Every structure is written in C-alpha cells, then in structure tokens.
Amino acid sequence: MSRIVVFGAGGNAGRRVVAEAVSRGHTVTAVVRDPGGH
C-alpha cells in the first residue's frame, strides 16, 4: 500500500486517522509534538 505521515497524531482525530490507515494496510509514521507528554 502507501506510506503515510500523520502530523498531529497524538490528538483525537490523529489517533483515528492512524488507526484507520494501519487497518487498511498502510505504513504510517506518526508525528507528535511531545512523545512523552500529555
């Protein structure tokens, strides 16, 4: 499939986009502001 980059993957919409893309077989790179933060 495709390789996708999702900016803002830590938010509610971003998490849904990542989950949907992965379930469809895409390779996803998730970009978040602070990987260890809240």
Secondary structure in CASP SS format (residue, H / E / C, confidence):
PFRMAT SS
TARGET T0000
AUTHOR 0000-0000-0000
METHOD secondary structure of the structure
MODEL  1
M C 1.00
S C 1.00
R E 1.00
I E 1.00
V E 1.00
V E 1.00
F E 1.00
G C 1.00
A C 1.00
G C 1.00
G C 1.00
N H 1.00
A H 1.00
G H 1.00
R H 1.00
R H 1.00
V H 1.00
V H 1.00
A H 1.00
E H 1.00
A H 1.00
V H 1.00
S H 1.00
R C 1.00
G C 1.00
H C 1.00
T E 1.00
V E 1.00
T E 1.00
A E 1.00
V E 1.00
V C 1.00
R C 1.00
D C 1.00
P C 1.00
G C 1.00
G C 1.00
H C 1.00
END
